[in-house]
Structure formats: structure tokens, C-alpha cells
Amino acid sequence: MRNRNVLRKNADPLSCAIEVAGSKLHRLSDLLGAYQRRDPAARSKLEILLLYPGVHAMIMHRVSNWFWTHHMHFIARLNSQIARHITGIEIHPGATIGRRFVMDHGMGIVIGETTVVGDDCMIYHGVTLGGTGKERTAKRHPTLEDHVLVGCGASVLGPITVHSHSRVASGAVLLHDVPEYTTVAGIPAKPVRSVKDKHQKAASSASLRVDDEDDICPDCHDKKRHLSRATHL
Ligand SMILES: CC(C)(COP(=O)(O)OP(=O)(O)OC[C@H]1O[C@@H](n2cnc3c(N)ncnc32)[C@H](O)[C@@H]1OP(=O)(O)O)[C@@H](O)C(=O)NCCC(=O)NCCS
């Protein structure tokens, strides 16, 4: 960020525009790559860009969020409602969403205003990241840390935190915090699996993301093996 500011001070507007466009394209390519890794049905980045509603919703959310953070609330809401009509995904413009966020299938997803989503998270259709309706605090919606997966139809409600590398099973209704590397299921959701072993943790991370050096298997130093795991999710 500091580098960019330095560049902005010294460079002409065209260079700045090219730099910003380059970084946006890089982020978009990163997002398309995340879909490619996680969806075995995805054939190419072009196909994902043109046909995946999760990608369209995310691009439109970045625009809505820009308007929201620049205090243009009406136009932000208008843009997010247009996105909802096109994609079936409702993301409040105030929601904070990290990189490589995959919304598979998309339809019926609702993400509330004070939701925070970390990097490399994945959710399926019908997921609600919402409030319980009882909160009177500023933060009413959940936080998903990095590498969290939420299965189809699950509801994550209230200002709770799902810590990194955890999974919320499809159909669950989650009302409490989830520790890291834990799977929760049921109504109300309870822990059904917790990963404690170091090697299992490495495999669990790799099943959600494979483009990091960290994700190379500590035993076999093989990324491809993890890629095959990732495509099974
Ligand atoms: C939760 C999930 C991510 C698996 O996570 P995991 O950490 O590998 O958990 P496991 O598969 O080892 O399951 C652990 C336990 O939870 C149970 N479980 C898994 N999913 C469950 C669900 N949705 N509801 C209730 N129990 C569930 C398993 O039966 C298992 O119970 P057992 O130990 O008594 O056999 C996966 O089951 C899931 O729900 N994925 C979402 C996928 C999805 O939404 N697909 C839509 C495609 S269109």
C-alpha cells in the first residue's frame, strides 16, 4: 500500500491507472483460480468468468463496497440489489470480504452488513451469514476467519467467530464460536470432528487451498496430491 502511495505521488495518472488495473486483474485471476481448484466441473477461467454467479456477485460487491465506504450508501445498496437480481446472491455493501472467496452455485446466499470473511473461504448455495434478530450491538453478523468452509443451506447467525480452517456442515444452524480446525454439524450445530495432529492439519489446510508454499505436503512435498484432495470438496 505504501509503495502504491509513493507511486501515486510521483507517477502520472496514466501509470497509476495502469497499475491499479493490473492489480485488479491480478486479484480477479486469483479468484478465478480459486474456483478452478475447488470446482471439478470448471473447465477454464474464461468459462468461470462468464458463467459463475459467485464471480459476478463478488465483482459487483467490490463496486458496492467502494461506494459504501465512500459514504454513497444509496448507490451502494442499489448496485447490490441489482447484483441480487442478476445472481440470486445478496451481499450487503458493508460486508468485508477477503480474497479468493468462492460461492459455489450461489443462489440463495445472504451475507449481512457487519459480516467479515477472511481469505480463501468457500460457501455453497443457501448459506446465510446473518444476525439472530436479537443483537443490539454494532457487530450483528458472523466472522469467518481464513480457510473456512460453510456447506449448503447452513445458517451462521450472530456476532460469532468461526476460526480458521473450520467447517460448518450443510444444513447446520450455528449460534456459537467454532475453534480452529473443527467441523460442526446439526441444529444447533455441535463439534463433530476436530483436527489436532500437525500432519492432519497440513492436509486439512491443503484441502481448502493449494497455491501456497505452506500447502506443500510436509511428507511428500507434492502439491498435486493436495490438489486432488481439494477437488474432492
Ligand atoms: C462437513 C463436511 C465439510 C465434511 O467435513 P469433515 O471435517 O470432513 O467431516 P466428516 O466428513 O469427517 O464428518 C464428521 C461427522 O459429521 C457428520 N456429518 C458430515 N456432514 C454432516 C451434515 N451435513 N449434517 C450432519 N452430520 C454431518 C459425518 O457423518 C461424521 O459423523 P460420524 O463421525 O458419526 O461418522 C461435509 O460433510 C459437508 O457438509 N460439506 C458441504 C458440501 C456441500 O455443501 N455440498 C453442496 C454441493 S452442491
The ligand as a Tripos MOL2 file, in Angstrom:
@<TRIPOS>MOLECULE
LIG
   48    50     1     0     0
SMALL
NO_CHARGES

@<TRIPOS>ATOM
      1 C1        -18.9490  -31.0910    6.9440 C.3       1 LIG1
      2 C2        -18.2200  -31.5060    5.6780 C.3       1 LIG1
      3 C3        -17.4700  -30.3040    5.1000 C.3       1 LIG1
      4 C4        -17.2370  -32.6160    5.9860 C.3       1 LIG1
      5 O1        -16.2900  -32.1760    6.9020 O.3       1 LIG1
      6 P1        -15.2710  -33.1890    7.5780 P.3       1 LIG1
      7 O2        -14.4580  -32.4220    8.5820 O.co2     1 LIG1
      8 O3        -14.5340  -33.9110    6.5120 O.co2     1 LIG1
      9 O4        -16.2490  -34.1440    8.3970 O.3       1 LIG1
     10 P2        -16.5300  -35.7220    8.1880 P.3       1 LIG1
     11 O5        -16.9940  -35.9760    6.8020 O.co2     1 LIG1
     12 O6        -15.3590  -36.4720    8.7310 O.co2     1 LIG1
     13 O7        -17.7810  -35.9080    9.1500 O.3       1 LIG1
     14 C5        -17.6680  -35.8540   10.5420 C.3       1 LIG1
     15 C6        -19.0110  -36.3240   11.1250 C.3       1 LIG1
     16 O8        -20.0210  -35.3620   10.7950 O.3       1 LIG1
     17 C7        -21.1030  -35.9810   10.1110 C.3       1 LIG1
     18 N1        -21.6110  -35.0420    9.1060 N.ar      1 LIG1
     19 C8        -20.9720  -34.6120    7.9920 C.ar      1 LIG1
     20 N2        -21.7560  -33.7510    7.3410 N.ar      1 LIG1
     21 C9        -22.8980  -33.6270    8.0530 C.ar      1 LIG1
     22 C10       -24.0930  -32.8750    7.8830 C.ar      1 LIG1
     23 N3        -24.2410  -32.0640    6.8310 N.pl3     1 LIG1
     24 N4        -25.0510  -32.9550    8.8320 N.ar      1 LIG1
     25 C11       -24.8920  -33.7730    9.9000 C.ar      1 LIG1
     26 N5        -23.7780  -34.5200   10.1250 N.ar      1 LIG1
     27 C12       -22.8060  -34.4390    9.2000 C.ar      1 LIG1
     28 C13       -20.4930  -37.2340    9.4950 C.3       1 LIG1
     29 O9        -21.4650  -38.2040    9.2700 O.3       1 LIG1
     30 C14       -19.4920  -37.6310   10.5330 C.3       1 LIG1
     31 O10       -20.1680  -38.2900   11.5790 O.3       1 LIG1
     32 P3        -19.5640  -39.6870   12.1840 P.3       1 LIG1
     33 O11       -18.2110  -39.2720   12.7550 O.co2     1 LIG1
     34 O12       -20.5570  -40.0570   13.2190 O.co2     1 LIG1
     35 O13       -19.4560  -40.5960   11.0310 O.co2     1 LIG1
     36 C15       -19.2140  -32.0610    4.6350 C.3       1 LIG1
     37 O14       -19.9420  -33.1540    5.1860 O.3       1 LIG1
     38 C16       -20.1990  -31.0040    4.1710 C.2       1 LIG1
     39 O15       -21.2370  -30.7880    4.7590 O.2       1 LIG1
     40 N6        -19.8000  -30.3440    3.0540 N.am      1 LIG1
     41 C17       -20.6020  -29.3610    2.4280 C.3       1 LIG1
     42 C18       -20.6660  -29.7150    0.9830 C.3       1 LIG1
     43 C19       -21.8120  -29.0690    0.2560 C.2       1 LIG1
     44 O16       -22.4700  -28.1720    0.7230 O.2       1 LIG1
     45 N7        -22.0280  -29.5170   -0.9570 N.am      1 LIG1
     46 C20       -23.0190  -29.0000   -1.8130 C.3       1 LIG1
     47 C21       -22.6030  -29.4170   -3.2110 C.3       1 LIG1
     48 S1        -23.7840  -28.9190   -4.3840 S.3       1 LIG1
@<TRIPOS>BOND
     1     1     2 1
     2     2     3 1
     3     2     4 1
     4     2    36 1
     5     4     5 1
     6     5     6 1
     7     6     7 2
     8     6     8 1
     9     6     9 1
    10     9    10 1
    11    10    11 2
    12    10    12 1
    13    10    13 1
    14    13    14 1
    15    14    15 1
    16    15    16 1
    17    15    30 1
    18    16    17 1
    19    17    18 1
    20    17    28 1
    21    18    19 ar
    22    18    27 ar
    23    19    20 ar
    24    20    21 ar
    25    21    22 ar
    26    21    27 ar
    27    22    23 1
    28    22    24 ar
    29    24    25 ar
    30    25    26 ar
    31    26    27 ar
    32    28    29 1
    33    28    30 1
    34    30    31 1
    35    31    32 1
    36    32    33 2
    37    32    34 1
    38    32    35 1
    39    36    37 1
    40    36    38 1
    41    38    39 2
    42    38    40 1
    43    40    41 1
    44    41    42 1
    45    42    43 1
    46    43    44 2
    47    43    45 1
    48    45    46 1
    49    46    47 1
    50    47    48 1
@<TRIPOS>SUBSTRUCTURE
     1 LIG1         1 GROUP 0 **** ****
